[in-house]
Amino acid sequence: MLKYFLSVAGSLLVLCATAQQLTKVYKESNEDVVNPERGFYIPTGTKASNFILLDAEKLAAYRNTPQQLSKANYKVRVSLIYRGYELDTFKNQPLSASFLSSLQADFDAVRKAGVKMIIRFAYTNDAKGGNCTDEYKICPPYGDAPRNIVLNHIRQLKPLLQKNADVIAVMQQGFIGIWGENYFTDYFGDASTNGAGIIPDSSWRHRNELLTALLDALPKSRMIQVRTPQIKQKFVYGAEADVTSKPMKAAIAFNQSDISRVAFHNDCFLSTPDDYGTFYDYGSSTKPRKAANQILRKYIEADTKYTAVGGETCDDVFSPQNDCAPIGYAEEEMRRMHYSYLNAAYNNDVNNDWDSSGCLMNIKRNLGYRLVLQKLTTPALAMKGKNFTISFSIKNAGYASLYNPRPVFLVLKHIKTGEEFKIPLKANPQFWFSGTHLVKETLQLGGNIRTGKYHLYLSLPDANVLLASRPEYCVQLCNDNMWDASTGYNNLQQIISVK
């Protein structure tokens, strides 16, 4: 077989003259690529009593200019911010029109800046001390809101959440307890030693009611993260569900059912053997608490393959376990539990250790998805109105797949006129889990396409029409000499002829 070998912009072009197939092998980049809905995030928050609006220029700088945060020894560029809203003045009344207007202004600023939000609502971020039985001396009353108030607030928020879901990467359940972390609560079952020591069935049902309301408030394309694995188990299987309840099955992954949309966030990642209660059994009316750390870890490892996972470190007392390999297993834990994002600002005692020990750059690169095109095969000639086949192998070197829906297009751009034709692929990148995937598709050119030669591109735009044409919201493949920042396309460095 006669073959011609040509070097093109760092890639290998192999032209098989007999088969009329073009095969190209690509080189992986070592760059820390700022891609949508993944990576380190920068946290920000505001109180209803003193609402400080987000600044679009400042948010854009987070994305475009390396930021060194307080106490951090490293810099980050981010596509994500965390935004916490403390509803301190609304614990016994509806949300005001001015608050909702300010919330819309925040969404507008985020969209203008080209970033997305991790969003959470809580009623208090203050832990009060005193003479109580809790081991950390966090004492009631805790300061969250009654159930009827919370449910009404979710109803009020629904129109804004639906309208602005394009810039919400994921929403955290929030609302219940201090920090919205679902533990120290006056109204939804206090599992601490200040209360009953377990969460009774009635409280689990009230929590499920709230989670159902949140799932309804967001479009089905978006997930809600819960603070502990048991919250999802009780939601899926009911108040009496045991910690041995099974994780989500692959058959319902990403099908936009309520079960598939309940995800997980860990705000004390690798902080103690059980991450300060993250992997506790909180019991029920008929089941006492029992040791569950390893059981719930295995549950999360399986379930989170199909959901959004993120959080933050919170304490360095679990060193060296939370350090880089070989003395620690931070990266291994992130990969097992499919982490897509982490807080860049907290806890910097932990994060700085990753920097000084040499694994922070790996973590920056590999949080969430990291898509590397390895090889592409296309025909040298495609006929109008006829089928043609393309195939490519793509490696996800990251810890997780994409958790939100995203289309994939093959783009043909006429060499002379610049006219573009987009052909949608059937491939769903949410199923491009860590590892290598072969995509082979039979496509058809429309009869209206112009005869001539075309550059080929791969495009993974945002699924929302408002953002689809914006490069900041497109996925950049982690290959050398491929990204077109003006269009958000990935240049496949391949030319085919159309007749």
N, C-alpha and C positions, 0 to 999 in steps of 0.2 A: 504494500500500500504506500502510495506516495504522500508524504506529509511535508508541509512547509512550517518552519518555526520562526516566529517573529517576536521580538521584545517590544511591548507596548506599555509605556508608563508604569513600569514595575510589574506588569502582569505578563503571563505567558500565553501567547496566542498559538493555537495548534489548528491549522487548516487541513482537513482531510479531503483531498481533492476528489477521491472516489465517492465518498459518502455524502459530500457536500454538507458536512456538519462543521460548525465552528465551536471549538472547546477552549475555554479560557480558565486558567488557574489563578487565583488571587492571593495576595499577601495580606496577612493580618497586621493591623496597626496596634501599637502599644499605647496609643493616646487614651487619656481619660475623657471619654466622649460625654458631653452633656446632652442626654436624651430625655424625652418627656416621661414623666410619671415614675421616675426611678432616681436612685442615688442618695447622697446626703441632702438633707433639707435644712433650711434656716427657720428657726421658730419665731413667731411673733404672736402677740395676744393683745386684747383690749377689753375694757370693762364697759358695760352698758352705761354706768354712771359717769364715765369719762371716755367717751368713744373717740379714739384717735384713728383717723382714717389711714388706710394703706396708701403709700406713695408709689405711683407707677414707675417713676424714674429710679427710685431706690430699688424696687423689685427688679427692674431691667438690669441694673448694675450687678445684682446678685447673680444673674445669669451670664453676664458678659465679662465681668471683671472678677478675678480671684479675690475672695473675701477672707480675711483673717479675723475670726471671732474672738471674743474675750476669753482669755486663758488657753486658747488653742495655739499649738505650735505649728499648725499647718494651715493651708488655704484651700478654699473650695469655690467652685462655680456650681450653681444649682439650677435645676428646673422646677424644684418643689419648694413651697413654703408650708409650714404648719401655721394655722391660724386658729387660735383659741378665743372663744367669745364667752366672757363671764357675765351671765345674766343677773347680776347682783341686785338690780332694782326691780326685777320682775318676778320675784318669788311668790307673790300673791296677786298678780294682776297680768293682764294680757301684754304682749309686746307692743310697744308704741309705734306709731307711723314713722316717727323720726328714726327710731332704731332700725326699722326695716329699710328705710331709705339709705341709711348709712351702710347697712349690709350690702345693698345693691351697689353702692359706690365702691365698696371693697372688691366686689366681683368685677366691676368694670376696670378697676386699676390692675387687677391680676391679669385680665384678658389683654389689656393694652401692653403690659410688660412682657407677655409671651411666656408666662409660667403657669403652674397649676397649684391648687391648694389641697392640703390635708386639713379637714375642718372638724372642729369639735365644739360643742356647747356644754357649759357647766354653770352651776349657780354659785359656786364658791370655790376658790383656790386656797383658802386659808384653813389650816389645821389648828384647832385650839387645844392648848394644854390644860392640865388640871389633875385632880385626884380621882382618876378613874382606873379601871382594871386593865385597859389595853396596854400591851407591852411597850408600845411606842408613846404612850401617854397622849394619844389623840382622843379627845373626849367629846361626847355629845353635849348639846345639840350641834350637829355638823353643819347645817345651813343649806341643805338642798331644798327642793320644792316638792309640794304634794303632787300626787299622781294626776289629778284633774288639771292642774296648772300645766304640768309638763305636756300632757297630751294636747291641750289647747295650743301651746306654743308650737308644737310640731305641725299642727294644722295650719297655723299662721305662716310658718316657714315654708310649707310645701310649695306654694307658687314660685317663690324665689329659688328654691333648690331645683325645681323642675326647669326653670328658665335658665339657670346658670350652671347646670351640671357639666357643661362643656369644659369649664375650668376647675371643676372639682375632681381631683384624681381619685380620692376616696374619702368617705366620711366615717368618723369614729362615733360609736354609739353615744358616749358622753351622758349628759343630763343627770345621771344618778350619782349621788355621793360627792365627796370632796374631789376636786380636779376632774369630775366626771368619770372617775375610774371604777365606779360600781361597787365600792366596798363600804366606806364609812357613810352610811345613809340613814336619814331619819324616817324615810317613808317606804323603802323597798326591801327591807329585811337586812338588819345589821348582823353580819356573821362574825363580828369581832367579839371579844370577851366582854365588851360593854353591853352587848345585846344577848341574843339567844345562843350565840355560838354556831348557829347554822342558819341557812336561809330557808324559811318555811315554804311549803308548796304554794300558798297563796301569794307570797312575794315573788316566787319564780314565775307564776302566771302573770303577775303584773309586769314583771320585767319582759316577758314574752310579748305582752300586749304593746309595750313601748317599742320594742324592736320591730314588731310588725308594722306599727305606725310609721317608723322611720323608713323601712323598706318601701312602704307605699308612698312616702313623701319624695323619694328620689326616683328618677327614671330607672327602669330595669337594667340599664346598661352600667349602673354604678353599684358598688359594694359598700356594705357597712361593716366596719371592723369592731369586734367586741374585745373586751380587755382580758378575758380568761377563756381557755378552751371549754370549761364547763358551761359557760353561758350559751355556747352554740349547742352543746349536747342537750341541754334542757330545752332549748328552742326547738330542736329537731325532734326529740323523742318525748318531751313532756317533763313536768316538774319532778317526777320520780325517777328520771333517767339516771343510770349509774355511770360512774367514770369509765367503765369498760364499754360504753356505747361506741358503735362503729363510726369511723370517719366517712366522709362523703365518698361515694363511688364515682369512678371515672365517667360512667355513663351519663351523669347529670352535670359534669363539669362545664362551666361557662354557658349553661343553657338558660340563664337569666331567671331561673326559679328562685324563690326566697332562700331555699337551702344553699344553692350555689352562690348566693350573694353575701352570705355571712362569712366574714373574714376575721383576721386576728391582728391585734397590736400588743406588743410587749414593751411596757415603759420601764422595765428593770432588766433588760437583756443581760444575761450572764453576770448577775450581781450577787447571787447566793446559789446554793444547790437547787432551790426551787424558785429562784428569781422573786424573792419577797412575796410569796403567796400566789404567784401567777399560776403555778401548777398544783394548787391546793384542791382538795375536795371540800366543798362548802356545804355538803349535806342537803337534806330535805326533811320534811316532817316525819317521814317513815324510815329514812336512812341516815344513820349517824355518819360523821366524818371519818375518813380513813386515809391512810397513806396512799398517795396517788401520783407522786412526782414522775416516776418513770412511765407509768401508764399514760398519763396525760401528755407527756413529751412525745411518746410514740403516736398518739392520736394526732397531735399537731403536725408532726413530721409528715404524716400521710395526708391529712386534710388540706394543708396549706400548699400542696402542689398545685392546687386549682384556685387559689384565692390570693388576695393582696396581703402582704405581711410587712410590717415595719415596726418602728418604735424608737427606743433610745436606751443607752446605758444609764445607770443611775448610781452606781457605787463601785469602788475599786477594791472592796474587801475580798472579792472572789478571785484575786490574783494568786497564782499564775494561771488559773484555769481560763480566765477571760483574756489572756494575752495571745500573741501570735504563736504559731507553731515554731519550734517543736515543743516548747514548754507549756503552751496553752492550745486551745482549740476554738478560738473565736471564728475564724473563717469556716472551719468545718461545721460549726453550729449554724452559721448563716446559710450555708449551702443545704444542710439537712432540713432547715426550717424555711427555706425559700424566701429569704429576706429581699425585699425590693427597695427599702429605704431605711435610713437611720438619721437621728438628730446630729447635726454638725457641731452643736454648741453645748451638748450635755451628754454624758458626764466627761469632761475633758481630761480628768485623771486617767480614765480608761482609754479614750480616743488618742491622747498624747502618747500613751504606751504603744499603741499600734503604730504611731508615726515613728517613734524612736526605735522600735523593734523591726521595722521594715515591711510590715504588711499593709499599711494604710493605703498605699497606692493600689494594691490588689483589690482591697475592699472598695475603693472609689470606682475602680473599673468594673467590678463584678456585681455590685448591688443591683438586683433586678435582672433585666435581660442585657446581654451583650452579644449582638448578632454579627457573625463573621461569615461573609460569603466565601466559600472555598472553591467551587468550580461551577461553571455554567456551560451548557451545551445548547446551541440554537441551530436552526438551519441557516445556510448561507443565503437561501432564497425562499421567500414566502409569496404565495399567490393570493391575489384578492379574491375574497369569497371562499377560500379554501382553508382547511384545517392545517395547522402546523404545531409541532410539539417542541416545548422547551423543557429543560430539566436543570435543576441546580441543587447543589448540596450547601447547606447553611448550618453553621455551628453556633449554638447558644453557649457561650463561655461563662455566662452569668449564673447567679444563684437561683433565678426564677424566670418564668415566662412573663409575657405581657399579661396583665390582669384585666385590662379594659379592652373592649372590641376595637379592632383596627383593620381596615382593608389593605390589600396588597394589589398593586397595579404594575403591569409591564407597560412602559411608556415608549412609544416610537416617535422620534423627533426628526423630521425631514432635514437632511443636511443643508439643502439650499434655502428652503422657504421658512424653516423653523416651525412648520405646522406640526401639532402634536396629536397623537392618537393614544388613548388610554384603554388598555384591555384589563378588566378585573380578573384576578386569579381566584380560584376556589380556596386556596390555602388560608388557614386561620392561624396567625402567628401566636395566638394564645396557647396553642398546642405545641409550640416550639419550645419544649422544656430543655433543661440543661442537657447538652449533648449535641449530636449531629443528626440532621434531618435531610432526607432526599425529597425534593418536591419535583414532580413531573406532571405537566399539564398540557392538554391539547386545547389550543386556542384557535380562534377564527378571526381573520381580518375582514372588516366590513367592505362592501363593494365601493364605498365612497372614498377610500384611502387613495392618495395620489401615488402614482408609480414613481419609483426612485429609490435612493439609498437613505437609510435611517439609522441614527444613533439609538441605542437601547439604554433605558434607565429602569431601575426598580424603585418604586415609590410606595412608602408606607405612611400615608397622611393620617391626620386625625379623622376619626369617624364622623365628627360633627361638621356639618357644612359650614359653620361659622369659622372654623379653624383649619379646614382641610387644605387651603391654599397657602397657609402660613408656614414657612420653613421651620420656625421655632418649635412647632408642634408635630413635625415629621420625624420619623426615625432615621437616624444616620447609621449606616452599617460601619462596623469597626474594621475598615480596610483602608490601605493607603491609596491616595489619589483617586478617590471615588466621590466624595461629597460635593454637591453643588449647593452652596449656601444660598444662592439667589432663588432657587426653586424648591429646595428640600428634596431633590431627587438624588439617587445614588447612580452615578455614571458607570454603566457596566463595561465601558470601553470596548464596545462591540458594535459592529455595523452589519446590518443585513439589507438585502435588496428586496424590493417589493415590485411584483409585476402583476 
